[in-house]
């Protein structure tokens, strides 16, 4: 959500601000190429258990 602060966006989306920050940070890492598909799969598995 461009143009919104993390606080504003989290309230509009009805999600915890820390979750929104994590998502935004992860997206930035993916765009920068610092998260590989393998790392992404491992992160998913860690949170699924």
Rosetta blueprint (number, residue, H / E / L):
1 X L
2 X L
3 X L
4 X L
5 X L
6 X H
7 X H
8 X H
9 X H
10 X H
11 X H
12 X H
13 X H
14 X L
15 X L
16 X L
17 X H
18 X H
19 X H
20 X H
21 X H
22 X H
23 X H
24 X H
25 X H
26 X H
27 X H
28 X H
29 X H
30 X H
31 X H
32 X H
33 X L
34 X L
35 X L
36 X L
37 X H
38 X H
39 X H
40 X H
41 X H
42 X H
43 X H
44 X H
45 X H
46 X H
47 X H
48 X H
49 X L
